[in-house]
Amino acid sequence: MKNDSEKPVNCCNHSALPDSIAASCCGGSAGSGAGTPETHFVSGLVNTPVGPVPRVTGELSSRDRWGSVKCRWGIGRMNYMVAPGLYALGSPDADAPLLVTANYKMSFDKLREAMRGWDAWILVLDTKGINVWCAAGAGTFGTKELISRVKMTRLQDIVNHRVLILPQLGAPGVAAHEVKKASGFKVRYGPIRAQDLPAFLEAGMKATPEMRQKTFILRERTELIPMELIPALKISIPLGLTFYFLSGLGSGMDYWPGVRHSGFLAVWALLLAVLGGAILFPVFLPWISGRAFSLKGFFLGLVMDIILWLFQGGEYFSRPGRLEFWAWMLIIPTLVSHMAMNFTGASTYTSLSGVKKEMRWALPLQIAGAIIGLALWIGARVIY
């Protein structure tokens, strides 16, 4: 296939092109998510029978890697996407494999990095900037979008074969028989991990059992910590400051001594809850007793209670002091239990029906725990 980065033709396949190229034709669109899709990784054009296609490489730039770091810490997460449409990895010809992914840029980058040195077509679906697994569950990485994108990009005029290679985790959202009927393209599911794609292709699109198994090892669990830690801190910091300054009211002593006495306890307790729910829980998840994540979180919260008791318990012997202390002893495991449930969507051994069932009984108990704990804390202020 001829590479023509100097001479664009009348029709393009993507909006992620230089400004001199017309946008949003033959399958390209900016997507429906917020923000402007990334385009800096486009290194030229590859000419096809239906127009030029943006060329990308498997080499990630420092900007790509820094973008992933920021995204993991929740910075610009919902805007981190590429425009949906067709891309050319390297210099693919009409017989090159056709890979499908989401328009979440980290998914796109993982795919092209894993296929470094290969020539392939990458079809990016509009998943609103969400990764393949979550988008499949939500329906955006789905049958309708896949069929629509195949037709919009006119793939039948670009490749000789009729095979779409989808990530295995996208299977819940795609009805392969409907795709075949509507587009003429057969769906083949590749391995779970993008890094296994070269071996999968070299083996004639045959996956080993290891390629079909989704792991949830320590490294993968710790990668989730920043995305949970930042939202937790955004809530706990202002909440902690509120408790801190309210602690001087009704404390039986002058305002500022009361703040220093009870306010520090409140801040320390909330930080322990965040430590347990957002950091320690994913690390120790497989070894915490219980099946329900809410119970696992509650048990870990009791460990956080012990830490609070060891460092602060001796200072609260009076009746109102004990009441205030026990308020936090209830609030901490309640908060850790609630934060622990955030990891149900990322684990490999939960199901949608099981999570819904757990939420029906866990959420009322968590709300009750928070209300009782708050009532005890207010009671301690009244008793003084």
Secondary structure, 3 states (H helix, E strand, C coil): CCCCCCCCCCCCCCCCCCCCCCCCCCCCCCCCCCCCCECCCCCEEEEECCEEEEEECCCCCHHHHHHHHHHHCCCCHHHCEECCEEEEECCCCCCCCEEEEECEHHHHHHHHHHCCCCCEEEEEECCCCCCHHHHHHHCCCCHHHHHHHHHHHCHHHCCCCCEEEECHHHHHHCCHHHHHHHHCCEEEECCCCHHHHHHHHHCCCCCCHHHHCCCCCHHHHHCCHHHHHHHHHHHHHHHHHHHHHHCCCCCCCCHHHHHHHHHHHHHHHHHHHHHHHHHHHHHHHHHCCCCCHHHHHHHHHHHHHHHHHHHHHHHCCCHHHHHHHHHHHHHHHHHHHHHHHHHHHCCCCCCHHHHHHHHHHHHHHHHHHHHHHHHHHHHHHHHC
